Amino acid sequence: MESGPAIFAGTAFALFGAALLLWTGVRVAHREPVAHGVATAAAITLTTAFGAAFLLLGVWCFGRL
């Protein structure tokens, strides 16, 4: 019964983290701004860090099963 919320949370975190990393990678590869009005290096660093954090949080949720 407790595994249902962990599966949902793990899936949501992992999908969001992977999508954020993919989106950031595509924007950087096309040399397009990652966030408007923010320095490019700061935007790349923050989105990569948060994408990796959400992906790791999803993996951690799956590990709790």
C-alpha contacts under 8 A as a table, 3 or more apart, distances in Angstrom:
res1	aa1	res2	aa2	distance
1	M	4	G	6.15
2	E	5	P	6.35
2	E	6	A	7.05
3	S	6	A	5.11
3	S	7	I	6.03
3	S	65	L	6.07
4	G	7	I	5.24
4	G	8	F	6.27
5	P	8	F	5.04
5	P	9	A	5.97
6	A	9	A	5.14
6	A	10	G	5.83
6	A	61	C	5.71
6	A	62	F	6.73
6	A	64	R	7.46
6	A	65	L	7.07
7	I	10	G	5.13
7	I	11	T	6.00
7	I	61	C	7.18
7	I	62	F	6.45
7	I	65	L	7.94
8	F	11	T	5.22
8	F	12	A	6.13
9	A	12	A	5.12
9	A	13	F	6.03
9	A	58	G	6.93
9	A	61	C	6.87
10	G	13	F	5.26
10	G	14	A	5.90
10	G	57	L	7.17
10	G	58	G	3.99
10	G	59	V	6.46
10	G	60	W	7.48
10	G	61	C	4.86
10	G	62	F	5.64
11	T	14	A	5.19
11	T	15	L	5.93
11	T	58	G	6.33
12	A	15	L	5.34
12	A	16	F	6.07
12	A	58	G	7.24
13	F	16	F	5.24
13	F	17	G	5.98
13	F	54	F	5.28
13	F	55	L	6.04
13	F	57	L	6.40
13	F	58	G	4.65
14	A	17	G	5.17
14	A	18	A	6.01
14	A	54	F	6.26
14	A	55	L	4.50
14	A	56	L	7.36
14	A	57	L	7.24
14	A	58	G	4.47
14	A	59	V	6.81
15	L	18	A	5.21
15	L	19	A	5.96
15	L	55	L	7.41
16	F	19	A	5.13
16	F	20	L	6.02
16	F	51	G	7.41
16	F	54	F	6.90
16	F	55	L	7.38
17	G	20	L	5.14
17	G	21	L	6.22
17	G	50	F	7.33
17	G	51	G	4.22
17	G	52	A	6.12
17	G	53	A	7.19
17	G	54	F	4.65
17	G	55	L	4.47
18	A	21	L	5.18
18	A	22	L	6.07
18	A	51	G	6.54
18	A	52	A	7.75
18	A	55	L	6.18
19	A	22	L	5.02
19	A	23	W	5.95
19	A	51	G	7.82
20	L	23	W	5.12
20	L	24	T	6.06
20	L	47	T	7.05
20	L	48	T	7.63
20	L	51	G	5.28
21	L	24	T	5.14
21	L	25	G	6.08
21	L	47	T	7.28
21	L	48	T	5.97
21	L	51	G	5.28
21	L	52	A	7.21
22	L	25	G	5.09
22	L	26	V	6.21
23	W	26	V	5.20
23	W	27	R	6.19
24	T	27	R	5.17
24	T	28	V	6.10
24	T	34	V	6.50
24	T	44	I	7.00
24	T	47	T	6.86
24	T	48	T	7.09
25	G	28	V	5.17
25	G	29	A	6.01
26	V	29	A	5.06
26	V	30	H	6.21
27	R	30	H	5.28
27	R	31	R	6.10
27	R	32	E	5.16
27	R	33	P	6.63
27	R	34	V	6.01
28	V	31	R	4.88
28	V	32	E	6.10
28	V	33	P	7.40
28	V	34	V	7.13
28	V	44	I	7.84
29	A	32	E	7.76
33	P	36	H	6.33
33	P	40	T	6.64
34	V	40	T	6.88
34	V	43	A	6.06
34	V	44	I	6.66
35	A	38	V	5.82
35	A	40	T	7.61
35	A	43	A	6.09
38	V	42	A	6.98
38	V	43	A	6.23
39	A	42	A	5.38
39	A	43	A	6.16
40	T	43	A	5.18
40	T	44	I	6.13
41	A	44	I	5.24
41	A	45	T	6.06
42	A	45	T	5.13
42	A	46	L	6.03
43	A	46	L	5.30
43	A	47	T	6.00
44	I	47	T	5.42
44	I	48	T	5.96
45	T	48	T	5.31
45	T	49	A	6.05
46	L	49	A	5.07
46	L	50	F	6.05
47	T	50	F	5.17
47	T	51	G	5.86
48	T	51	G	5.07
48	T	52	A	6.06
49	A	52	A	5.24
49	A	53	A	6.06
50	F	53	A	4.90
50	F	54	F	6.10
51	G	54	F	5.29
51	G	55	L	6.16
52	A	55	L	5.03
52	A	56	L	6.05
53	A	56	L	5.14
53	A	57	L	6.04
54	F	57	L	4.92
54	F	58	G	6.19
55	L	58	G	5.14
55	L	59	V	6.36
56	L	59	V	4.99
56	L	60	W	6.05
57	L	60	W	4.94
57	L	61	C	6.21
58	G	61	C	5.08
58	G	62	F	6.37
59	V	62	F	5.11
59	V	63	G	6.15
60	W	63	G	4.91
60	W	64	R	6.41
61	C	64	R	5.23
61	C	65	L	7.20
62	F	65	L	5.63
